[in-house]
Amino acid sequence: MLTRSSQIGEFYIMSPPQVKPANGQHTCDMLIYDEESDRHVRITWADALAACCIEGDDNLGGSFVPGNTEMANPTDGMKEANKTDLAEWRLRAQKWADATKDSGEISDADWAGLDKDIRLVVARPFIEHLMHNVIMTVSGRDTGATLFGPADMQLSVSYVITRT
């Protein structure tokens, strides 16, 4: 009686580290709880980037939306380089995927060449939950002074038992 199905949406923002990590592996990844398998699963930066479907160099792999599009809000590094299209953004994001794919240390030269303002948004728009509702009440002085009727609430079902 008190169980219903409910849909909600969630989003997560993936961002690279702002301070140089000692070990590059998994620094841009995130863990999301998967209710179907009842465990946390890793979403890698490279997998999330591939799911963006943004055109880039064909050597990078993945499927791409054709044509380059000017970005409304490019990163500061892209503004300084006067390159504000999605293909440039994808190349900068790919540098993070390359830098974090193994457990090696990121060199100072590579760290200086990485755009720290890159972000990826992972959206989960239709997550379905079984919601279990409960009615909780208190009685007595905790509910305040009442002059009319009892200060408690009961949920009950009446059964008539007959013997033959």
Residue pairs with C-beta under 8 A, 6 or more apart in sequence:
2 132
2 133
2 134
2 135
3 130
3 131
3 132
3 133
4 130
4 131
4 133
5 128
5 129
5 130
5 131
6 128
6 129
6 130
6 131
7 126
7 127
7 128
7 129
8 127
8 129
9 123
9 124
9 125
9 126
9 127
10 123
10 124
10 127
11 121
11 122
11 123
11 124
12 30
12 32
12 121
12 122
12 124
13 119
13 120
13 121
13 122
14 28
14 29
14 30
14 43
14 45
14 48
14 119
14 120
14 121
14 122
15 28
15 118
15 119
15 120
16 27
16 28
16 45
16 96
16 100
16 114
16 116
16 118
17 27
17 28
17 116
18 116
20 106
20 108
20 111
21 27
21 106
22 105
23 103
23 104
23 105
24 99
24 100
24 102
24 103
24 104
24 105
24 106
25 100
25 101
25 102
25 103
25 104
26 42
26 44
26 100
27 100
28 44
28 45
28 96
28 97
28 100
29 42
29 43
29 44
29 45
29 100
30 42
30 43
30 122
31 40
31 41
31 42
31 43
32 40
32 41
32 43
32 122
32 124
33 39
33 40
33 41
34 40
34 41
35 127
35 129
43 122
44 97
45 93
45 96
45 97
45 100
45 120
46 97
46 101
48 120
48 122
49 62
49 90
49 93
49 94
49 97
49 120
50 61
50 62
52 90
52 93
52 120
53 62
53 63
53 64
53 65
54 64
54 65
54 86
54 87
54 89
54 90
55 64
55 65
55 66
55 67
55 68
55 86
55 87
55 90
56 62
56 64
56 87
56 90
56 91
56 94
57 91
58 64
60 90
60 94
68 85
68 86
68 87
69 85
69 86
70 84
70 85
71 78
71 84
71 85
71 86
71 89
74 83
74 84
74 88
74 89
75 89
75 92
75 115
75 117
75 118
76 117
77 92
77 115
77 117
78 84
78 88
78 89
78 92
78 115
81 88
89 118
92 114
92 115
92 118
93 115
93 118
93 120
95 113
95 114
95 115
96 114
96 115
96 118
99 106
99 110
99 114
106 114
135 153
135 155
137 152
137 153
139 150
139 151
139 152
139 153
140 151
140 152
143 151
